[in-house]
Amino acid sequence: MTRTALVTGGTRGIGAAIARALSESGHQVVATYQGNDEAAAAFTRDTGIPARKWDVSDFEACQQGVADLIEEFGSVDVLVNNAGITRDSTLHKMEVDDWNAVITTNLNSAFNMTRAVINGMREAGFGRIISIASINGQKGQMGQANYAAAKAGLVGFTKSVAQENARRGVTANVVAPGYISTEMVASVPENVLEKIVGQIPVNRLGEAEEIGEAVAYLASDSAGFVTGSTLSINGGQYMF
């Protein structure tokens, strides 16, 4: 049976690698995006994975988007909460709009999307909810109080969802990447990037495909005994 997987923010970067990995593992994958129509069209051309445009910070848009997918594909069996933004600033300079934007997009969206799929998963007796956090949600990061708070919030959210739904065949887990070789990281000045890599014991950046493969495992039948967990993929940069 082909299961349907929905990846938010799934047309670029880590999200695109996750979508590809799930597709390669046999899922019917749909990726959401919010703003970049050109990148989404290119992603679909390259992968054959359909992209749907809606704002995951909008509760009603998520309800409608998921309802449309269920009508088209029959169910949403795997949800990957990957959509996220940054609005970096030290706290004493941070604008309230930058705080709210990051919390809304990075944390509230996980509620919006999970709330839209959870009843269907419970009724089916199967579901996989995987949220993409960050090393900076585990250890904090200067200039990212908003981002770190949102990503840390995903961990508590996930543990609660895992406890509530385990008996109904629905698992919930977190993947917390470290520094991954994406467009965003590539834009960091070379001297700064060298310092970052110097703090990583394996002495390299991670690859987006490594995150994708981890998510594909957590989405599989083989991971049915894994729930409420946080999988840190950071090259040993942060251990706890």
C-alpha positions in Angstrom: 0.0 0.0 0.0 1.3 3.4 -1.0 1.2 5.9 1.8 0.9 9.7 1.4 3.5 11.9 2.9 3.2 15.7 3.3 6.4 17.7 3.7 5.9 21.4 4.6 8.5 23.7 3.2 9.4 20.8 1.0 10.6 22.3 -2.3 14.0 23.6 -1.2 16.9 22.8 1.0 16.5 20.1 3.7 12.7 19.9 2.9 13.4 19.0 -0.7 15.9 16.3 0.4 13.3 14.9 2.8 10.6 14.8 0.0 13.0 13.0 -2.3 14.0 10.4 0.3 10.3 9.7 1.1 9.5 9.4 -2.6 12.4 7.0 -3.1 11.2 4.9 -0.2 7.9 4.4 -1.9 5.6 7.2 -0.6 3.3 9.4 -2.6 4.8 12.7 -1.6 3.3 16.2 -1.6 5.4 19.3 -0.7 4.1 22.6 0.5 5.6 26.0 0.0 4.6 29.5 0.6 6.4 32.1 -1.6 8.8 30.9 -4.3 6.8 29.8 -7.3 9.8 29.4 -9.5 11.7 27.2 -7.1 8.5 25.1 -6.5 8.0 24.6 -10.3 11.6 23.6 -10.8 11.4 21.1 -7.9 8.3 19.5 -9.4 9.9 19.3 -12.8 13.0 17.7 -11.4 11.3 15.2 -9.1 7.8 14.7 -10.3 6.6 15.5 -6.7 3.6 17.8 -6.7 3.8 21.1 -4.8 0.9 22.9 -3.1 1.0 26.5 -2.1 -0.4 27.6 1.3 0.6 29.4 4.4 1.3 26.9 7.1 1.0 29.6 9.8 -2.7 30.0 8.8 -4.8 27.5 10.6 -7.7 27.5 8.2 -5.4 27.3 5.2 -3.9 24.1 6.7 -7.3 22.6 7.3 -8.4 23.2 3.8 -5.1 22.2 2.2 -5.1 18.8 4.1 -8.8 18.3 3.3 -8.0 18.8 -0.4 -5.1 16.3 -0.3 -7.2 13.7 1.5 -9.9 14.1 -1.2 -7.2 13.6 -3.9 -5.0 10.9 -2.4 -7.3 9.3 0.2 -5.3 10.1 3.3 -2.2 11.8 4.8 -0.2 9.1 6.6 3.1 10.9 7.2 3.5 14.6 8.1 6.9 16.3 8.2 6.8 19.7 9.9 9.8 21.3 8.2 8.7 24.8 7.2 10.7 27.5 9.0 12.2 31.0 8.7 14.8 33.0 10.6 14.6 36.6 11.7 17.9 36.9 13.6 18.7 39.6 16.1 20.0 39.8 19.7 17.1 40.1 22.1 17.7 43.7 23.2 17.3 44.7 19.5 14.6 42.2 18.4 11.4 43.6 17.1 8.1 42.0 18.3 7.2 41.3 14.6 10.3 39.3 14.2 9.6 37.3 17.3 6.0 36.6 16.3 6.9 35.7 12.7 9.3 33.0 13.7 7.2 31.6 16.5 4.1 31.6 14.2 5.9 30.0 11.2 8.2 27.6 13.0 6.1 26.5 15.9 2.4 27.4 15.5 2.5 25.8 12.0 3.3 22.4 13.6 0.1 22.6 15.6 -1.8 23.8 12.6 -0.6 20.9 10.4 -0.7 18.2 13.0 -4.2 19.2 14.1 -5.3 18.9 10.5 -4.0 15.3 10.1 -4.2 13.8 13.6 -7.8 12.5 13.6 -7.4 10.8 10.3 -4.3 9.1 11.5 -5.9 7.9 14.7 -8.9 6.5 12.8 -6.6 4.7 10.4 -4.5 3.3 13.2 -1.3 4.5 11.6 0.5 7.8 11.4 4.0 9.3 11.4 4.6 12.9 12.6 8.1 14.1 12.2 9.2 17.6 13.1 12.4 19.2 12.1 14.0 21.1 15.0 17.6 22.3 15.2 20.8 22.0 17.2 20.1 25.7 18.2 16.9 24.6 19.8 18.9 22.3 22.0 21.8 24.5 23.0 20.6 28.0 22.2 22.4 30.4 19.9 23.3 34.1 20.2 21.0 36.2 18.0 18.3 33.5 17.7 16.2 33.6 20.8 13.1 33.4 18.6 14.3 30.6 16.5 15.8 28.6 19.4 12.5 29.0 21.4 10.4 27.8 18.4 12.7 24.8 17.7 12.8 23.8 21.4 9.1 24.1 21.5 8.8 21.5 18.8 10.5 19.0 21.2 7.9 19.5 24.0 5.1 19.5 21.5 6.3 16.2 20.0 6.7 14.4 23.3 3.1 15.3 24.2 1.7 14.2 20.9 3.7 11.0 21.1 2.2 10.2 24.5 -1.4 11.0 23.4 -1.4 8.9 20.3 1.0 6.0 20.7 -1.8 3.5 21.4 -3.5 4.5 18.2 -0.5 3.6 16.0 0.7 7.2 15.6 4.3 8.0 16.4 5.8 11.5 16.8 9.5 12.2 16.6 11.9 15.1 16.1 15.0 15.3 13.9 17.4 18.1 15.1 20.0 18.8 12.4 23.2 20.6 13.0 24.9 22.7 10.3 23.8 21.3 6.9 25.2 22.2 3.5 22.3 24.2 2.1 21.9 27.5 0.2 21.5 29.3 3.5 24.7 27.9 5.0 26.6 28.5 1.7 25.8 32.2 2.0 27.8 32.4 5.3 31.2 34.2 4.8 34.0 31.7 4.3 35.9 32.7 7.4 32.8 32.2 9.6 32.0 28.9 7.9 35.5 27.7 8.7 35.0 28.4 12.4 31.7 26.6 12.3 33.2 23.5 10.7 36.1 23.7 13.2 33.5 23.1 16.0 32.1 19.9 14.4 34.0 16.8 15.5 33.5 15.0 12.2 35.1 18.1 10.5 32.5 18.7 7.9 29.0 20.1 7.3 26.1 17.6 7.1 24.4 16.8 3.8 20.7 17.4 3.3 20.4 13.8 2.1 21.5 12.6 5.5 18.5 14.3 7.1 16.2 12.9 4.4 17.3 9.4 5.0 16.7 9.7 8.8 13.2 11.0 8.2 12.5 8.2 5.8 13.4 5.7 8.5 11.2 7.4 11.1 8.3 7.3 8.5 8.7 3.6 7.9 7.1 0.6 9.5 10.5 -0.3 11.0 10.3 2.7 13.3 7.0 1.7 14.9 8.7 1.4 18.3 10.3 4.8 18.1 8.2 7.7 19.4 8.8 10.8 21.5 12.5 10.8 20.5 14.8 13.5 19.3 17.4 12.3 16.8 20.3 14.7 16.7 22.2 14.8 13.5 25.0 17.3 14.0 28.3 15.6 13.5 29.0 15.5 17.3 28.8 19.3 17.7 26.4 19.1 20.5 26.1 16.0 22.7 23.8 15.6 25.7 
